[in-house]
Structure formats: C-alpha cells, structure tokens
Amino acid sequence: MTPTPLTVHHIGRSWTGHEIEDNCPCPKAPCGLVPQDQVTETCREHHWSTAPTIRQSHPATHCPAA
C-alpha cells in the first residue's frame, strides 16, 4: 500500500492579507503565507512553542496564488 502524502497548509496569523507574515523570519509561499512545515524555530509568530492563533490557512494544493 502506498502511503498518502500529507497536505502542507499555508498558515497566517493576520485576519486578512499577510502583514504579520511579511515581518517574520519564516519562508513564504507565493500567497504570502507560511508553509506550515517550514516554520522557523525562532519565529515568535508561527512556531508552535509560542501557542499562536492561526487565523487563516489553506492547503498548498489549493493555494490561490498557484
């Protein structure tokens, strides 16, 4: 059986747009959000250790900028 690949999500802390993401050290997807599997450990906005509230997301496979 072939394993099903995980879908990476693009995540954002801003309610709309990506102003917070523009000012964080994480890599960005074409839409301006952060690929969830590429969050930088030093990021105070997206790293799980800071318990951030994610306010928007979409699967990478459905990225509006792709």
All heavy atoms as a GROMACS GRO file, in nm:
protein
  507
    1MET      N    1   0.084  -0.118   0.000
    1MET     CA    2   0.000   0.000   0.000
    1MET      C    3   0.089   0.125   0.000
    1MET      O    4   0.181   0.137   0.080
    1MET     CB    5  -0.091  -0.001   0.122
    1MET     CG    6  -0.176   0.123   0.132
    1MET     SD    7  -0.272   0.131   0.283
    1MET     CE    8  -0.419   0.048   0.231
    2THR      N    9   0.060   0.219  -0.086
    2THR     CA   10   0.136   0.343  -0.094
    2THR      C   11   0.082   0.441   0.009
    2THR      O   12  -0.039   0.463   0.016
    2THR     CB   13   0.122   0.406  -0.235
    2THR    OG1   14   0.162   0.310  -0.331
    2THR    CG2   15   0.206   0.531  -0.247
    3PRO      N   16   0.172   0.501   0.091
    3PRO     CA   17   0.123   0.597   0.190
    3PRO      C   18   0.068   0.724   0.122
    3PRO      O   19   0.116   0.766   0.018
    3PRO     CB   20   0.245   0.630   0.274
    3PRO     CG   21   0.362   0.582   0.197
    3PRO     CD   22   0.314   0.481   0.098
    4THR      N   23  -0.033   0.779   0.182
    4THR     CA   24  -0.091   0.903   0.131
    4THR      C   25  -0.004   1.019   0.176
    4THR      O   26   0.027   1.031   0.294
    4THR     CB   27  -0.233   0.923   0.188
    4THR    OG1   28  -0.311   0.808   0.156
    4THR    CG2   29  -0.298   1.048   0.132
    5PRO      N   30   0.040   1.104   0.081
    5PRO     CA   31   0.124   1.218   0.122
    5PRO      C   32   0.045   1.318   0.206
    5PRO      O   33  -0.075   1.335   0.187
    5PRO     CB   34   0.167   1.281  -0.011
    5PRO     CG   35   0.066   1.233  -0.110
    5PRO     CD   36   0.015   1.102  -0.060
    6LEU      N   37   0.113   1.379   0.302
    6LEU     CA   38   0.050   1.481   0.384
    6LEU      C   39   0.030   1.608   0.301
    6LEU      O   40   0.114   1.642   0.218
    6LEU     CB   41   0.137   1.514   0.505
    6LEU     CG   42   0.157   1.402   0.605
    6LEU    CD1   43   0.254   1.446   0.713
    6LEU    CD2   44   0.024   1.364   0.667
    7THR      N   45  -0.077   1.676   0.324
    7THR     CA   46  -0.101   1.803   0.258
    7THR      C   47  -0.045   1.912   0.347
    7THR      O   48  -0.082   1.923   0.462
    7THR     CB   49  -0.251   1.828   0.237
    7THR    OG1   50  -0.302   1.723   0.156
    7THR    CG2   51  -0.277   1.961   0.171
    8VAL      N   52   0.046   1.990   0.293
    8VAL     CA   53   0.101   2.102   0.367
    8VAL      C   54   0.002   2.216   0.357
    8VAL      O   55  -0.056   2.241   0.252
    8VAL     CB   56   0.238   2.143   0.309
    8VAL    CG1   57   0.289   2.269   0.374
    8VAL    CG2   58   0.337   2.030   0.324
    9HIS      N   59  -0.016   2.286   0.467
    9HIS     CA   60  -0.103   2.403   0.468
    9HIS      C   61  -0.020   2.530   0.471
    9HIS      O   62   0.089   2.533   0.527
    9HIS     CB   63  -0.194   2.399   0.591
    9HIS     CG   64  -0.313   2.312   0.572
    9HIS    ND1   65  -0.306   2.176   0.578
    9HIS    CD2   66  -0.442   2.343   0.544
    9HIS    CE1   67  -0.426   2.125   0.556
    9HIS    NE2   68  -0.510   2.225   0.535
   10HIS      N   69  -0.072   2.634   0.412
   10HIS     CA   70  -0.015   2.768   0.423
   10HIS      C   71  -0.092   2.835   0.535
   10HIS      O   72  -0.215   2.835   0.534
   10HIS     CB   73  -0.031   2.845   0.292
   10HIS     CG   74   0.042   2.783   0.179
   10HIS    ND1   75   0.017   2.818   0.048
   10HIS    CD2   76   0.140   2.689   0.176
   10HIS    CE1   77   0.098   2.747  -0.031
   10HIS    NE2   78   0.172   2.668   0.045
   11ILE      N   79  -0.020   2.888   0.634
   11ILE     CA   80  -0.085   2.943   0.752
   11ILE      C   81  -0.054   3.091   0.769
   11ILE      O   82   0.051   3.140   0.727
   11ILE     CB   83  -0.044   2.866   0.879
   11ILE    CG1   84   0.108   2.871   0.902
   11ILE    CG2   85  -0.093   2.723   0.873
   11ILE    CD1   86   0.154   2.810   1.034
   12GLY      N   87  -0.147   3.161   0.832
   12GLY     CA   88  -0.128   3.303   0.856
   12GLY      C   89  -0.191   3.347   0.987
   12GLY      O   90  -0.292   3.292   1.030
   13ARG      N   91  -0.131   3.446   1.050
   13ARG     CA   92  -0.182   3.499   1.176
   13ARG      C   93  -0.266   3.624   1.155
   13ARG      O   94  -0.339   3.665   1.244
   13ARG     CB   95  -0.065   3.530   1.269
   13ARG     CG   96   0.016   3.408   1.304
   13ARG     CD   97   0.029   3.375   1.449
   13ARG     NE   98   0.040   3.490   1.536
   13ARG     CZ   99  -0.056   3.530   1.620
   13ARG    NH1  100  -0.170   3.466   1.627
   13ARG    NH2  101  -0.038   3.633   1.698
   14SER      N  102  -0.256   3.688   1.041
   14SER     CA  103  -0.338   3.805   1.012
   14SER      C  104  -0.478   3.757   0.974
   14SER      O  105  -0.494   3.651   0.915
   14SER     CB  106  -0.279   3.884   0.895
   14SER     OG  107  -0.147   3.924   0.922
   15TRP      N  108  -0.580   3.837   1.007
   15TRP     CA  109  -0.717   3.800   0.969
   15TRP      C  110  -0.733   3.803   0.818
   15TRP      O  111  -0.801   3.719   0.761
   15TRP     CB  112  -0.818   3.893   1.034
   15TRP     CG  113  -0.833   3.870   1.181
   15TRP    CD1  114  -0.789   3.949   1.282
   15TRP    CD2  115  -0.896   3.758   1.244
   15TRP    NE1  116  -0.819   3.893   1.404
   15TRP    CE2  117  -0.886   3.776   1.384
   15TRP    CE3  118  -0.960   3.644   1.197
   15TRP    CZ2  119  -0.937   3.685   1.475
   15TRP    CZ3  120  -1.011   3.553   1.289
   15TRP    CH2  121  -0.999   3.574   1.426
   16THR      N  122  -0.672   3.900   0.754
   16THR     CA  123  -0.672   3.909   0.608
   16THR      C  124  -0.532   3.952   0.564
   16THR      O  125  -0.458   4.013   0.641
   16THR     CB  126  -0.775   4.011   0.555
   16THR    OG1  127  -0.744   4.139   0.609
   16THR    CG2  128  -0.916   3.972   0.592
   17GLY      N  129  -0.499   3.921   0.442
   17GLY     CA  130  -0.367   3.958   0.392
   17GLY      C  131  -0.257   3.880   0.462
   17GLY      O  132  -0.278   3.770   0.511
   18HIS      N  133  -0.137   3.941   0.470
   18HIS     CA  134  -0.024   3.871   0.531
   18HIS      C  135   0.077   3.968   0.592
   18HIS      O  136   0.197   3.949   0.585
   18HIS     CB  137   0.044   3.778   0.430
   18HIS     CG  138   0.066   3.839   0.295
   18HIS    ND1  139   0.168   3.927   0.268
   18HIS    CD2  140  -0.005   3.824   0.180
   18HIS    CE1  141   0.161   3.963   0.142
   18HIS    NE2  142   0.056   3.903   0.086
   19GLU      N  143   0.025   4.074   0.655
   19GLU     CA  144   0.111   4.175   0.717
   19GLU      C  145   0.203   4.115   0.824
   19GLU      O  146   0.322   4.145   0.829
   19GLU     CB  147   0.028   4.286   0.778
   19GLU     CG  148   0.111   4.398   0.838
   19GLU     CD  149   0.026   4.510   0.894
   19GLU    OE1  150  -0.095   4.517   0.866
   19GLU    OE2  151   0.083   4.592   0.967
   20ILE      N  152   0.151   4.030   0.910
   20ILE     CA  153   0.233   3.966   1.014
   20ILE      C  154   0.339   3.878   0.949
   20ILE      O  155   0.456   3.880   0.990
   20ILE     CB  156   0.145   3.886   1.112
   20ILE    CG1  157   0.056   3.982   1.193
   20ILE    CG2  158   0.232   3.802   1.206
   20ILE    CD1  159  -0.045   3.914   1.281
   21GLU      N  160   0.301   3.804   0.848
   21GLU     CA  161   0.396   3.715   0.780
   21GLU      C  162   0.505   3.795   0.710
   21GLU      O  163   0.620   3.750   0.703
   21GLU     CB  164   0.322   3.626   0.681
   21GLU     CG  165   0.238   3.519   0.747
   21GLU     CD  166   0.117   3.572   0.822
   21GLU    OE1  167   0.050   3.665   0.775
   21GLU    OE2  168   0.090   3.518   0.931
   22ASP      N  169   0.474   3.912   0.660
   22ASP     CA  170   0.575   3.995   0.593
   22ASP      C  171   0.689   4.032   0.687
   22ASP      O  172   0.800   4.061   0.642
   22ASP     CB  173   0.512   4.123   0.538
   22ASP     CG  174   0.417   4.097   0.423
   22ASP    OD1  175   0.422   3.988   0.364
   22ASP    OD2  176   0.338   4.189   0.392
   23ASN      N  177   0.661   4.032   0.817
   23ASN     CA  178   0.760   4.076   0.916
   23ASN      C  179   0.816   3.962   1.001
   23ASN      O  180   0.875   3.988   1.105
   23ASN     CB  181   0.696   4.182   1.006
   23ASN     CG  182   0.659   4.305   0.927
   23ASN    OD1  183   0.742   4.365   0.861
   23ASN    ND2  184   0.532   4.342   0.931
   24CYS      N  185   0.799   3.838   0.959
   24CYS     CA  186   0.853   3.725   1.034
   24CYS      C  187   0.965   3.658   0.954
   24CYS      O  188   0.974   3.677   0.833
   24CYS     CB  189   0.743   3.626   1.071
   24CYS     SG  190   0.703   3.506   0.944
   25PRO      N  191   1.050   3.578   1.020
   25PRO     CA  192   1.163   3.517   0.951
   25PRO      C  193   1.132   3.389   0.872
   25PRO      O  194   1.221   3.334   0.808
   25PRO     CB  195   1.259   3.485   1.066
   25PRO     CG  196   1.169   3.457   1.182
   25PRO     CD  197   1.054   3.553   1.165
   26CYS      N  198   1.009   3.343   0.874
   26CYS     CA  199   0.975   3.218   0.806
   26CYS      C  200   0.976   3.235   0.654
   26CYS      O  201   0.946   3.342   0.603
   26CYS     CB  202   0.836   3.173   0.849
   26CYS     SG  203   0.821   3.134   1.023
   27PRO      N  204   1.004   3.125   0.581
   27PRO     CA  205   0.989   3.128   0.435
   27PRO      C  206   0.842   3.152   0.400
   27PRO      O  207   0.753   3.120   0.479
   27PRO     CB  208   1.031   2.988   0.391
   27PRO     CG  209   1.099   2.927   0.507
   27PRO     CD  210   1.049   2.996   0.630
   28LYS      N  211   0.818   3.207   0.284
   28LYS     CA  212   0.681   3.238   0.242
   28LYS      C  213   0.642   3.159   0.118
   28LYS      O  214   0.723   3.134   0.030
   28LYS     CB  215   0.666   3.387   0.209
   28LYS     CG  216   0.719   3.485   0.313
   28LYS     CD  217   0.660   3.468   0.449
   28LYS     CE  218   0.707   3.571   0.549
   28LYS     NZ  219   0.844   3.559   0.594
   29ALA      N  220   0.514   3.124   0.114
   29ALA     CA  221   0.456   3.063  -0.006
   29ALA      C  222   0.422   3.176  -0.103
   29ALA      O  223   0.422   3.293  -0.064
   29ALA     CB  224   0.329   2.986   0.034
   30PRO      N  225   0.392   3.146  -0.229
   30PRO     CA  226   0.358   3.250  -0.326
   30PRO      C  227   0.242   3.340  -0.281
   30PRO      O  228   0.235   3.457  -0.317
   30PRO     CB  229   0.320   3.173  -0.451
   30PRO     CG  230   0.395   3.044  -0.439
   30PRO     CD  231   0.397   3.014  -0.291
   31CYS      N  232   0.153   3.290  -0.196
   31CYS     CA  233   0.039   3.368  -0.148
   31CYS      C  234   0.076   3.464  -0.035
   31CYS      O  235  -0.005   3.545   0.006
   31CYS     CB  236  -0.071   3.274  -0.100
   31CYS     SG  237  -0.018   3.166   0.036
   32GLY      N  238   0.198   3.452   0.017
   32GLY     CA  239   0.243   3.538   0.126
   32GLY      C  240   0.230   3.475   0.263
   32GLY      O  241   0.280   3.529   0.362
   33LEU      N  242   0.162   3.360   0.272
   33LEU     CA  243   0.151   3.291   0.400
   33LEU      C  244   0.271   3.198   0.418
   33LEU      O  245   0.354   3.184   0.329
   33LEU     CB  246   0.020   3.212   0.406
   33LEU     CG  247  -0.109   3.294   0.390
   33LEU    CD1  248  -0.231   3.203   0.405
   33LEU    CD2  249  -0.115   3.409   0.488
   34VAL      N  250   0.279   3.134   0.535
   34VAL     CA  251   0.394   3.049   0.569
   34VAL      C  252   0.357   2.902   0.550
   34VAL      O  253   0.257   2.856   0.605
   34VAL     CB  254   0.435   3.074   0.716
   34VAL    CG1  255   0.544   2.980   0.760
   34VAL    CG2  256   0.476   3.219   0.736
   35PRO      N  257   0.439   2.826   0.475
   35PRO     CA  258   0.415   2.681   0.468
   35PRO      C  259   0.434   2.622   0.608
   35PRO      O  260   0.536   2.644   0.673
   35PRO     CB  261   0.523   2.631   0.372
   35PRO     CG  262   0.558   2.752   0.290
   35PRO     CD  263   0.546   2.868   0.385
   36GLN      N  264   0.336   2.551   0.656
   36GLN     CA  265   0.335   2.501   0.793
   36GLN      C  266   0.456   2.414   0.825
   36GLN      O  267   0.506   2.416   0.937
   36GLN     CB  268   0.207   2.423   0.819
   36GLN     CG  269   0.186   2.388   0.964
   36GLN     CD  270   0.048   2.330   0.988
   36GLN    OE1  271  -0.020   2.290   0.895
   36GLN    NE2  272   0.007   2.328   1.112
   37ASP      N  273   0.507   2.342   0.728
   37ASP     CA  274   0.622   2.255   0.753
   37ASP      C  275   0.756   2.329   0.744
   37ASP      O  276   0.861   2.268   0.757
   37ASP     CB  277   0.621   2.135   0.659
   37ASP     CG  278   0.640   2.173   0.513
   37ASP    OD1  279   0.621   2.291   0.478
   37ASP    OD2  280   0.672   2.083   0.434
   38GLN      N  281   0.753   2.462   0.722
   38GLN     CA  282   0.876   2.539   0.711
   38GLN      C  283   0.885   2.650   0.815
   38GLN      O  284   0.964   2.743   0.802
   38GLN     CB  285   0.888   2.599   0.570
   38GLN     CG  286   0.900   2.494   0.463
   38GLN     CD  287   0.910   2.556   0.325
   38GLN    OE1  288   0.959   2.666   0.308
   38GLN    NE2  289   0.863   2.483   0.226
   39VAL      N  290   0.804   2.644   0.920
   39VAL     CA  291   0.807   2.744   1.026
   39VAL      C  292   0.945   2.744   1.091
   39VAL      O  293   0.998   2.639   1.127
   39VAL     CB  294   0.697   2.718   1.131
   39VAL    CG1  295   0.714   2.808   1.252
   39VAL    CG2  296   0.560   2.736   1.070
   40THR      N  297   1.003   2.862   1.105
   40THR     CA  298   1.136   2.878   1.165
   40THR      C  299   1.124   2.870   1.317
   40THR      O  300   1.034   2.930   1.376
   40THR     CB  301   1.194   3.016   1.124
   40THR    OG1  302   1.194   3.023   0.982
   40THR    CG2  303   1.333   3.035   1.176
   41GLU      N  304   1.217   2.799   1.381
   41GLU     CA  305   1.212   2.783   1.526
   41GLU      C  306   1.216   2.915   1.601
   41GLU      O  307   1.161   2.926   1.710
   41GLU     CB  308   1.329   2.696   1.575
   41GLU     CG  309   1.307   2.549   1.553
   41GLU     CD  310   1.415   2.464   1.617
   41GLU    OE1  311   1.459   2.497   1.729
   41GLU    OE2  312   1.456   2.367   1.554
   42THR      N  313   1.281   3.015   1.545
   42THR     CA  314   1.294   3.144   1.613
   42THR      C  315   1.175   3.237   1.590
   42THR      O  316   1.172   3.347   1.644
   42THR     CB  317   1.422   3.216   1.569
   42THR    OG1  318   1.417   3.235   1.427
   42THR    CG2  319   1.546   3.136   1.606
   43CYS      N  320   1.079   3.194   1.512
   43CYS     CA  321   0.964   3.281   1.481
   43CYS      C  322   0.868   3.288   1.599
   43CYS      O  323   0.813   3.187   1.643
   43CYS     CB  324   0.889   3.230   1.357
   43CYS     SG  325   0.752   3.338   1.312
   44ARG      N  326   0.847   3.408   1.648
   44ARG     CA  327   0.756   3.429   1.761
   44ARG      C  328   0.610   3.432   1.717
   44ARG      O  329   0.520   3.430   1.799
   44ARG     CB  330   0.792   3.558   1.832
   44ARG     CG  331   0.932   3.556   1.890
   44ARG     CD  332   0.966   3.688   1.955
   44ARG     NE  333   0.874   3.715   2.064
   44ARG     CZ  334   0.904   3.705   2.192
   44ARG    NH1  335   1.024   3.671   2.229
   44ARG    NH2  336   0.814   3.731   2.285
   45GLU      N  337   0.587   3.438   1.588
   45GLU     CA  338   0.450   3.445   1.536
   45GLU      C  339   0.392   3.310   1.495
   45GLU      O  340   0.271   3.292   1.501
   45GLU     CB  341   0.444   3.540   1.416
   45GLU     CG  342   0.477   3.682   1.448
   45GLU     CD  343   0.372   3.750   1.538
   45GLU    OE1  344   0.260   3.699   1.549
   45GLU    OE2  345   0.404   3.854   1.596
   46HIS      N  346   0.475   3.216   1.452
   46HIS     CA  347   0.422   3.092   1.395
   46HIS      C  348   0.469   2.963   1.464
   46HIS      O  349   0.405   2.860   1.446
   46HIS     CB  350   0.459   3.084   1.245
   46HIS     CG  351   0.402   3.196   1.166
   46HIS    ND1  352   0.473   3.310   1.139
   46HIS    CD2  353   0.279   3.213   1.113
   46HIS    CE1  354   0.396   3.393   1.071
   46HIS    NE2  355   0.279   3.337   1.053
   47HIS      N  356   0.578   2.967   1.537
   47HIS     CA  357   0.629   2.843   1.598
   47HIS      C  358   0.532   2.794   1.705
   47HIS      O  359   0.481   2.871   1.786
   47HIS     CB  360   0.769   2.863   1.656
   47HIS     CG  361   0.837   2.734   1.684
   47HIS    ND1  362   0.836   2.676   1.807
   47HIS    CD2  363   0.904   2.650   1.602
   47HIS    CE1  364   0.902   2.561   1.802
   47HIS    NE2  365   0.944   2.543   1.678
   48TRP      N  366   0.509   2.664   1.707
   48TRP     CA  367   0.411   2.604   1.799
   48TRP      C  368   0.441   2.635   1.945
   48TRP      O  369   0.350   2.641   2.028
   48TRP     CB  370   0.404   2.453   1.778
   48TRP     CG  371   0.532   2.382   1.813
   48TRP    CD1  372   0.634   2.353   1.727
   48TRP    CD2  373   0.573   2.336   1.941
   48TRP    NE1  374   0.736   2.291   1.795
   48TRP    CE2  375   0.702   2.280   1.927
   48TRP    CE3  376   0.514   2.337   2.067
   48TRP    CZ2  377   0.772   2.226   2.034
   48TRP    CZ3  378   0.584   2.283   2.174
   48TRP    CH2  379   0.711   2.228   2.157
   49SER      N  380   0.569   2.657   1.980
   49SER     CA  381   0.605   2.679   2.121
   49SER      C  382   0.550   2.811   2.175
   49SER      O  383   0.543   2.829   2.297
   49SER     CB  384   0.757   2.675   2.138
   49SER     OG  385   0.818   2.783   2.068
   50THR      N  386   0.509   2.902   2.088
   50THR     CA  387   0.452   3.029   2.134
   50THR      C  388   0.299   3.024   2.137
   50THR      O  389   0.235   3.123   2.169
   50THR     CB  390   0.496   3.146   2.043
   50THR    OG1  391   0.446   3.124   1.911
   50THR    CG2  392   0.646   3.160   2.040
   51ALA      N  393   0.243   2.908   2.106
   51ALA     CA  394   0.098   2.886   2.105
   51ALA      C  395   0.023   2.993   2.024
   51ALA      O  396  -0.070   3.055   2.072
   51ALA     CB  397   0.044   2.878   2.248
   52PRO      N  398   0.062   3.012   1.897
   52PRO     CA  399  -0.002   3.115   1.817
   52PRO      C  400  -0.143   3.077   1.772
   52PRO      O  401  -0.175   2.960   1.757
   52PRO     CB  402   0.090   3.127   1.695
   52PRO     CG  403   0.144   2.989   1.678
   52PRO     CD  404   0.162   2.937   1.819
   53THR      N  405  -0.225   3.176   1.753
   53THR     CA  406  -0.357   3.156   1.695
   53THR      C  407  -0.344   3.173   1.544
   53THR      O  408  -0.303   3.278   1.497
   53THR     CB  409  -0.456   3.260   1.749
   53THR    OG1  410  -0.460   3.251   1.890
   53THR    CG2  411  -0.594   3.239   1.692
   54ILE      N  412  -0.377   3.068   1.471
   54ILE     CA  413  -0.372   3.075   1.325
   54ILE      C  414  -0.509   3.121   1.279
   54ILE      O  415  -0.611   3.061   1.312
   54ILE     CB  416  -0.335   2.937   1.264
   54ILE    CG1  417  -0.200   2.890   1.318
   54ILE    CG2  418  -0.336   2.944   1.112
   54ILE    CD1  419  -0.085   2.987   1.296
   55ARG      N  420  -0.512   3.230   1.205
   55ARG     CA  421  -0.639   3.292   1.168
   55ARG      C  422  -0.681   3.265   1.024
   55ARG      O  423  -0.794   3.292   0.987
   55ARG     CB  424  -0.630   3.441   1.195
   55ARG     CG  425  -0.607   3.466   1.344
   55ARG     CD  426  -0.600   3.610   1.377
   55ARG     NE  427  -0.587   3.624   1.521
   55ARG     CZ  428  -0.489   3.691   1.580
   55ARG    NH1  429  -0.398   3.751   1.507
   55ARG    NH2  430  -0.482   3.697   1.711
   56GLN      N  431  -0.588   3.215   0.945
   56GLN     CA  432  -0.624   3.176   0.809
   56GLN      C  433  -0.530   3.066   0.762
   56GLN      O  434  -0.417   3.056   0.808
   56GLN     CB  435  -0.620   3.295   0.713
   56GLN     CG  436  -0.485   3.362   0.700
   56GLN     CD  437  -0.487   3.472   0.597
   56GLN    OE1  438  -0.540   3.454   0.487
   56GLN    NE2  439  -0.429   3.587   0.631
   57SER      N  440  -0.582   2.982   0.676
   57SER     CA  441  -0.499   2.875   0.619
   57SER      C  442  -0.571   2.819   0.496
   57SER      O  443  -0.690   2.838   0.478
   57SER     CB  444  -0.473   2.764   0.720
   57SER     OG  445  -0.590   2.689   0.743
   58HIS      N  446  -0.493   2.751   0.416
   58HIS     CA  447  -0.548   2.675   0.304
   58HIS      C  448  -0.446   2.567   0.268
   58HIS      O  449  -0.328   2.582   0.294
   58HIS     CB  450  -0.580   2.764   0.183
   58HIS     CG  451  -0.464   2.844   0.134
   58HIS    ND1  452  -0.449   2.978   0.163
   58HIS    CD2  453  -0.354   2.811   0.060
   58HIS    CE1  454  -0.338   3.022   0.107
   58HIS    NE2  455  -0.279   2.922   0.044
   59PRO      N  456  -0.492   2.456   0.208
   59PRO     CA  457  -0.399   2.354   0.164
   59PRO      C  458  -0.311   2.409   0.052
   59PRO      O  459  -0.357   2.486  -0.032
   59PRO     CB  460  -0.489   2.241   0.111
   59PRO     CG  461  -0.624   2.270   0.163
   59PRO     CD  462  -0.632   2.418   0.185
   60ALA      N  463  -0.186   2.369   0.052
   60ALA     CA  464  -0.093   2.414  -0.053
   60ALA      C  465  -0.146   2.377  -0.191
   60ALA      O  466  -0.126   2.451  -0.287
   60ALA     CB  467   0.044   2.355  -0.030
   61THR      N  468  -0.216   2.266  -0.199
   61THR     CA  469  -0.270   2.221  -0.327
   61THR      C  470  -0.382   2.312  -0.379
   61THR      O  471  -0.421   2.302  -0.494
   61THR     CB  472  -0.323   2.077  -0.316
   61THR    OG1  473  -0.419   2.071  -0.211
   61THR    CG2  474  -0.209   1.979  -0.290
   62HIS      N  475  -0.434   2.398  -0.293
   62HIS     CA  476  -0.540   2.492  -0.332
   62HIS      C  477  -0.500   2.636  -0.311
   62HIS      O  478  -0.583   2.723  -0.286
   62HIS     CB  479  -0.670   2.462  -0.253
   62HIS     CG  480  -0.730   2.331  -0.287
   62HIS    ND1  481  -0.703   2.216  -0.216
   62HIS    CD2  482  -0.813   2.294  -0.388
   62HIS    CE1  483  -0.768   2.116  -0.272
   62HIS    NE2  484  -0.836   2.161  -0.376
   63CYS      N  485  -0.370   2.662  -0.320
   63CYS     CA  486  -0.318   2.798  -0.299
   63CYS      C  487  -0.373   2.892  -0.407
   63CYS      O  488  -0.361   2.864  -0.525
   63CYS     CB  489  -0.166   2.798  -0.302
   63CYS     SG  490  -0.094   2.961  -0.268
   64PRO      N  491  -0.432   3.003  -0.365
   64PRO     CA  492  -0.488   3.095  -0.464
   64PRO      C  493  -0.382   3.162  -0.551
   64PRO      O  494  -0.416   3.214  -0.658
   64PRO     CB  495  -0.563   3.198  -0.379
   64PRO     CG  496  -0.504   3.188  -0.244
   64PRO     CD  497  -0.456   3.047  -0.230
   65ALA      N  498  -0.257   3.161  -0.508
   65ALA     CA  499  -0.150   3.224  -0.587
   65ALA      C  500  -0.083   3.128  -0.682
   65ALA      O  501   0.001   3.169  -0.761
   65ALA     CB  502  -0.048   3.286  -0.495
   66ALA      N  503  -0.118   3.000  -0.675
   66ALA     CA  504  -0.053   2.899  -0.761
   66ALA      C  505  -0.111   2.899  -0.900
   66ALA      O  506  -0.220   2.938  -0.925
   66ALA     CB  507  -0.067   2.762  -0.699
   0.00000   0.00000   0.00000
